[in-house]
Amino acid sequence: MSSVSIAAAERVGIDLGERSYPIVIGPGLLADPASYADLPASATALVVTNTTVAPLYAQAVCGALGERFRSVRVLELPDGEAHKNWETLNLIFDALLGHGADRKTVLFALGGGVVGDVTGFAAACYMRGVPFVQLPTTLLAQVDSSVGGKTAINHPLGKNMVGAFYQPRLVLCDLDTLQTLPQREIAAGLAEIIKYGPIADMAFLDWIEANIDALVARDASALAHAVRRSCEIKAAVVGQDERESGLRAILNFGHTFGHAIESGLGYGEWLHGEAVGCGMVMAAHLSEKLGGVDIAFVRRLTALIERAGLPVRAPDLGAERYLSLMRLDKKSEAGEIRFVVIDTPGSAVMRPAPDALVRQVLAECCA
């Protein structure tokens, strides 16, 4: 492939001083050697992927990297959220040590959010930090998890509880990969896209509503705009608050409820985006009870999430189970659960809510 694809691609920058990097968005990027031209010089590269993605894209990526790296190896991990754990992380360390990888070895995370998170965490830890590149192949990873440097694995008691902030050198969003996704994965990615409207940009929410059918149908131009605008919003937030000391927490709208669903059902039973979509419905109900939005807004957001193909009724884990899981959330302080809620449409804040109010939400939203 020629370098026409990289030249025509759109770029969104994340401004973090010496850790700044571009998010490059466009078709045909993975197989284009020019996509990787600005990476640090190294003799070796390790492409970390999974058993689902490897047959689709690993060969093309290795071919493009072969023009820059003397040695390019592939490690295939098992697929799924259930494998986002210590055992999988150690498979990466085993491969790095087994191949004699040094501090200049570049790791490439080729896959969805699980691959990106565990590979980034491995890169943060190996020899106290080696360069890595995000090559997200799911819609959710392109609009959220690949951007911003959050890396982690899950613990049986809580999602993403063991990890590090560690920024990639480059995020390469090849829009062609979205055409090979199962429809369930498209819906999961739409949850994270929808999220950006209520917390930051109501005009974007209007656009999503007008174009949701095109997005579900994978219209290329609609997806390109959605990915770019989502990355722009996340980049602006991360640039102001890299380590989530304040503003960045708004990106977790729906995630406190959503992570409880994932942990309570068992990782992998619901996709992360499915849990977040349902969690946004629950967080919208809580926002209404706290006086931030009216019931019409709750119904509007719920209808959009449902049109995206996402669940809007939460599993009934029991109120006590929900509350105990949410107290393990990283935003909790001294056992007090803190939620991202909408204070006015297009603006979010983080605040505690009385258990009694949360119980009301659970009673209304659980199947």
HUZIWO-V471944 format. One record per residue. PHI is phi in radians with two decimals (999 if undefined). Layout:
<<PHI> <PHI>>
This chain:
<<999> <-1.36> <-1.50> <-1.04> <-1.09> <-1.21> <-1.17> <-1.53> <-1.22> <-1.68> <-2.18> <-2.14> <-1.66> <-1.86> <-1.62> <-2.30> <1.11> <-1.23> <-1.75> <-1.14> <-2.77> <-1.66> <-1.82> <-1.85> <-2.20> <2.96> <-1.47> <1.20> <-1.49> <-1.08> <-1.59> <-1.66> <-0.98> <-1.13> <-1.08> <-1.90> <-1.14> <-1.67> <-1.31> <-1.09> <-1.18> <-2.77> <-1.44> <-2.25> <-2.38> <-2.11> <-1.63> <-1.71> <-2.47> <-2.34> <-1.19> <-1.48> <-1.42> <-0.92> <-1.12> <-1.49> <-2.32> <-1.06> <-1.11> <-1.14> <-1.13> <-1.09> <-1.10> <-1.21> <-1.26> <-1.07> <-1.37> <-2.03> <-2.00> <-1.21> <-2.25> <-2.22> <-2.01> <-2.10> <-2.08> <-1.72> <-1.67> <-1.12> <-1.64> <2.14> <-1.04> <-1.10> <-1.76> <-1.52> <-2.58> <-1.04> <-1.07> <-1.20> <-1.00> <-1.18> <-1.07> <-1.21> <-1.07> <-1.04> <-1.16> <-1.11> <-1.21> <-1.13> <-1.71> <1.17> <-1.13> <-1.94> <-1.20> <-1.69> <-1.03> <-1.83> <-1.66> <-2.08> <-1.65> <-1.85> <2.78> <-1.58> <-1.12> <-1.13> <-1.06> <-1.10> <-1.17> <-1.29> <-1.19> <-1.09> <-1.16> <-1.08> <-1.13> <-1.16> <-1.62> <-1.13> <0.88> <1.12> <2.30> <-2.20> <-1.16> <-2.50> <-2.25> <-1.63> <-2.09> <-1.25> <-1.99> <-1.96> <-1.10> <-1.08> <-1.17> <-1.18> <-1.69> <-2.52> <-1.21> <-1.39> <-1.86> <1.95> <1.44> <-1.42> <-2.25> <-3.03> <-2.16> <-1.56> <-2.01> <-0.91> <-1.61> <-2.98> <-1.39> <1.01> <-1.47> <-2.17> <-3.03> <-2.69> <-1.45> <-2.66> <-1.45> <-1.29> <-1.48> <-2.87> <-2.08> <-2.03> <-1.71> <-1.49> <-1.16> <-1.10> <-1.16> <-1.20> <-1.34> <-1.76> <-1.36> <-1.08> <-1.05> <-1.08> <-1.26> <-1.07> <-1.04> <-1.06> <-1.20> <-1.10> <-1.03> <-1.24> <-1.20> <-1.00> <-0.90> <-1.16> <-1.14> <-1.06> <-1.59> <-2.58> <-2.75> <-1.18> <-1.12> <-1.17> <-1.09> <-1.02> <-1.11> <-1.06> <-1.02> <-1.23> <-2.08> <-1.08> <-1.15> <-1.16> <-1.15> <-1.06> <-1.45> <1.15> <-1.03> <-1.09> <-1.23> <-1.13> <-1.10> <-1.05> <-1.16> <-1.12> <-1.15> <-1.09> <-1.15> <-1.07> <-1.14> <-1.06> <-1.15> <-1.15> <-1.07> <-1.12> <-1.21> <-1.11> <-1.08> <-1.60> <-2.65> <-1.08> <-1.84> <1.01> <-1.47> <-2.83> <-0.96> <-1.05> <-1.02> <-1.11> <-1.17> <-1.63> <-0.96> <1.49> <-1.42> <-1.13> <-1.14> <-1.10> <-1.12> <-1.12> <-1.08> <-1.07> <-1.16> <-1.20> <-1.42> <1.84> <-0.98> <1.77> <-1.15> <-1.90> <-1.18> <-0.96> <-1.14> <-1.13> <-1.15> <-1.16> <-1.02> <-1.14> <-1.10> <-1.18> <-1.05> <-1.15> <-1.17> <-1.17> <-1.06> <-1.14> <-1.03> <-1.14> <-1.20> <-1.57> <1.54> <-1.48> <-2.40> <-1.67> <-1.15> <-1.10> <-1.17> <-1.04> <-1.16> <-1.09> <-1.16> <-1.07> <-1.10> <-1.16> <-1.08> <-1.16> <-1.10> <-1.29> <1.60> <-1.87> <-1.23> <-2.09> <-2.01> <-1.47> <-1.16> <-1.53> <-1.49> <1.66> <-1.05> <-1.14> <-1.14> <-0.99> <-1.10> <-1.18> <-1.18> <-1.26> <-1.22> <-1.51> <-1.07> <-1.12> <-1.44> <-1.19> <-2.35> <0.94> <1.40> <-1.62> <-1.34> <-2.04> <-1.98> <-1.45> <-2.24> <-1.51> <-1.53> <-2.49> <-0.93> <1.66> <-2.55> <-2.16> <-2.41> <-1.95> <-2.68> <-1.32> <-2.39> <-1.05> <-0.95> <-1.08> <-1.22> <-1.12> <-1.08> <-1.09> <-1.04> <-1.06> <-1.10> <-1.38> <-1.80> <-1.53> <-1.17>>
